[in-house]
C-alpha cells in the first residue's frame, strides 16, 4: 500500500509539474526503497531476534539453485522486454508508444496469476513432498480458476478491442493498437494457461526446465523479432510474442503432460471453449453493442456456467472452505 499509493501520489505531482522521465524513474526507486525499509521494521516486530547479514557457509550446497533462479529471472525479464527494445532500435518511439499502450493494458489482468503464484508456491512446494495428491489437487484447482477467469477476459479484449482503445485513449491516433490488442488477448489466454504448469515445475524442484525453456524462447524471440519487426513493425512484434509464448507454454505442458491430459483433455474444457467462441462471435457480429453492458453480461454468464457446470461440488467446497480462501489464501491441509 505504501509503495503503490506513494508512487501514485508522487507520479501525479511530477506529471502536474511536467517533470522529466528521470524524475519518474527516481520516484520508482524511492518508493520501493521506502517499502523495503518498512518491511524491515515489520520483520523485527514479527521476529524480534532476526538479523540480516551475508552468509556464505552453505553456498556450495545451494549455489546451483541460486544460479538457476537468478538466470531464470534475467532471461524472463529479457523475454518480456526484447520486443520493446528492438522496436525502439529498429522503428522508433512512435511504434514503441503504440505497442506499450496495449502491453500496459494486458499487464492489469496478469496480476491475477501473480497473486495465485506468490501465495500458493510455498504451499505447493510443501505439498509436493508431504502429500503429492493434494499437490495435484491444488494445482488442478488453480488451473481451473485461471482458465475460467481468462476465457471471458480474452473474449472481451478481442471482441471489444476498438471500444476499449477508444475509451481508454480516446484518440484516432491509436487505431493501430486495435489489432495488436486482439493478438494480445490471445497471448493473455496462453499466459494464464501456462502459469500453473510452470508453477508445478518449480514446486517439484524442476526449475531447470523453466530456465532452459525461457532461455530457448528468448533466443527465438530475439531472432524472430529482428526480422519481423523490420518487415511488419508492431504487428510483427505482436505475432512473435504470441508465437514465443505459445512455444514456452508447449515446453511447460510437454514436461508436465500427465497433468495437462488429466486437467485439460475433457468435455468440460471443450464446452467452455466453444461457449466462449460463440459468445465472442455473437458480440463481434453485434459490434454496436456497448462494452459497458457486455462486460457484466459475459462475466455473469461465465460465473453461472462455472458454478453450475464447470466446477464440481468438491471444487466449490474447497474454494469456499477454510482450507483455501482466494486472495487471502489459507491452507491447513
N, C-alpha and C positions, 0 to 999 in steps of 0.2 A: 504493500500500500504506500509506504513512504517513497519507494523508488518510483513507482508509476505516477502517483499524484504529484510528487516533486518534479519529475521530468515534464509532466503536462503543464504545470504552472510556470516553470522556467521557460519552456518552449514557447508558450503563449506570449510571455513578456518579450522574449528575444524576437519573435516574429513581429510583434507590435512595433518594436523599435528597429525593425529591418536589419537585424544583426547578421553577421557573416555565418557561413556554414561551419567555419572553425569554432565559432562560439557555441553552436548547437552540438558539435562533437564533444566539446568540453563539458557541456551540460550533461550529456550521457555519462561521461566518466565520473563527474562529481556526484550525480545521484546514485550511481552504483557503488561508489566508494562510501557514501553515506549509508547505504543499505548494508554494506559489509561491516561497517563499524557497529551499527545497531544489532546485527546478527551476533557479533562478538559479545556484546553486552548481554543479550538474552542467553547465549551459550553459558556464560558464567553463572547466570541465575538458575539455569536448569541443572548444570553440572558444576558445582562450586569448586571442585578441585581440578577442573580441566586446565590443560596447559597447551600452548601452541608453540611447537618448535620443529625444526628439521631433524629427522631421524633416519639414518641410513643403515641401521643394523641388519634389517631383513631385506635389503634391496635386491640381493642376488636371488632371493626366492620369488619376488613379485615383479621384478623388472620386465619380465616377458609380458605380463598383463598390462603393466603401465604403458609399455610401448604400443601394444595392440590398441588400447583405448585411446591413447594420445594420437596415434596416426589416423585412427578412425575419425576422431574429432576434426583433424586437419583436413582430411580428404572429403569428409561430409560437408565442411564449410566450402571447400573449393567446388564441390559438386553443385551446390546451390548458387554460387556466385559467378561461375565461369561464363555463363551466357551473358550476364550483365556487363562483365569486364570486356568481353570480346565485342559486344555491341558498341560499347564506348570507343574501343580502339578502331573497329572496322567501319562503323557507321556514324556515330556521333551522339551528342547529348539528347537530341530530339527523340531518336529511337529508344534511347535508354528511358526517357521520361514516359513514353507510351507503354513500354514493357513493364516498367516498375509500377505504373498506375494499376495494372492488372495484378501483378505479383503481390502487391501490398493487400489487395482485396482477398487473395487466396490465403494469405497468412492468418487472417482472422479465424476462419473455421479450423485451420491447422492447430490452433490452441487446444482443441478438444482431445485429439490423440495424445498431445503432450501431457495433458492432465492425467490421463489413464496411465501413460508410461511412467511418469515420475512417481505416481502413487503406488502402482502395482509392481514395479520392478523388484523392490526388496522382498515383497511377499511372495512373488512367483519364484524368485531365486531360492527362498527358503522351502517353498512347497516342492520344488523340483527334487530336493534332497530328501525331505521328510515324507512327502506324500505325492508321488507323481500323478496319481489320478486326479487329485484336487488341482494340481498344476495345470493339467489339461482342461479341467472343467472351468477354471477361472479364465484361462486363455480363450476357450471357446466362447464364453460369455462376453468377454471383451471384444472378440472378433465380431460377434453378432451385433453388439451395440454400435460399434463403429460402422458396420455395414449398413444398418438400418438408419443411422443418422446421416450418412453421406449420400445415400440414394436420393432423397428429396432435395438435399442441398445442391447436389450436382445438377439435378433436373432444373431447379430454379435458376442457377447460374447459366446453364446452357440455353434454356428456353426464353429467359428474360434478359439476356445479356445486353441488348440495346437499351432497354429501360433502366437497367442497373447503371450502366455507364453514363447515360444522360442524367439520371437522378443524382449520382454522386459528383460527377464532374461538370455537368450542366453546360457542355460546350460541344459544338460540332468538331472542334479540334481533336477530339478523342475518338472519332469514328473508327480509326484504325485499331483501336483497342477492343472493339466488339468481337471480331473473330478470334482474337487472342484469348479473350475471356472464355469463349466456348471451348477452346483447346484446353485451357487451364481447368475448366470444370471437369474434364475427363481425367486430367492429371490429379486433381483432388480426389477423385474416386479411386485411382490407383494408389495414391499415397495412404489413404485411410485403410485400404485393404492389405497393404504390405506391412503396416506397423506392427500388427500382432505377431506375425511370423518373425519379424526382426527381433521383437522382444522375447519371443520364445527361444531364439538362438542365444541371445545374451544371457537369459536366466538359466540356460542349460550349459553354460560355460563353453559356448561355441562362438564367441565374439570374433574369432579369427575369420570366420566365414563372412561376417559383416564387413570386416576390414577389406578382405580380398574383393568382395562384391562392390564396395564403394570405390576401391582403387581401380578396378577394371572399368566400371561405368564412368568414372571421372575422366579416364583416358579417352574412352569412346566419346564422351561428351565434348571434350576439347577438340578432337579431330572432326567430328560431325559439325560442330558449331562453326569451326573455322571456315568450312566450305559452304555450309548452308546459310550462314549469316551474310557472307559475301554475295551470294546469289539471291536470297529471298528475304534478307533483313530480319525484322522481328518475327515474321511468320515462320521463317526457318528456325529461329531460336526456340519458338514455342513447340514446333514439331519435334525438334531434337530433345527438348525437355521431356515431352511425352514418351518418346522412344526410350530414352535412357532410364527414366523412372520405371517404365514397364520392364526393361531388361533387369533392373535391380530387383523389382518385385518377383520376377520369374526365378532369379537366383535364390531369393529367400524361400519362395514356395517350393522349389525343387529340393532344397536341403531340409525342408520340413514337410515333405509331400504326404506322409501318413496323416498329419494333422489337417492339411489342406483338403485331401479327399474326404476325410470324415466330416469336416466343417462346411465345405462349400459345394460338394457334389451331391446335391439332394433337391428334391422337388420344391421345398420352401424357398430356397435361394433362387431357383429358376422362376418361380411365380413372382417373387419380389422384384426381380429384374424386369420381367415382362410387364408387370404392373407399373413400374417406373417409366418404361419406354412408352406405354400407352398414354400415361398422364402427360409426359413431355411432348409427345406428338400432338395431342389434343390442344395443348396450350400454344404450341408453335403455329398450328392452324388458326387458332383464335388469337392472333398477335395483338389485337387491340385491348385484350383483357388486361386490367391493371394489376401490376405486381403486388400492390398493397392488399388486394383481395385474394390474389392467387396464393401468396405465401401461407396465410393461415389455413386455407382450404387444403393445400398439398400436405402440410405438416399434420393437420388433423386427420386426413385420410391415412397417412402412414402411421400415426400414433394408434389409430383403431386397428389397422392391419397388423401392426406389431403386437398389440395386446391380445387380440382375439385369434390370431393365426400364427404369426412368425415365432413368438416366444412360447416355449412350453410352460406349463404351470410350475414346473420345477425352476425354470429360469426366473419367472416372475417372483416366486417365493425367495429366491436367492438375492435378487435385486433389492427387494423390499425388506429383507431380513436384517437382523443385527450383524450378520456375518459380513455383509457388504453394503455400504452406503455410498451411492455415487456422489462424487465431488468432495466428500469428506470421508473417503473410503476407510472402513474399519473392518478388519478381518480377524476373526477369532477361530478359524477352522482348526 
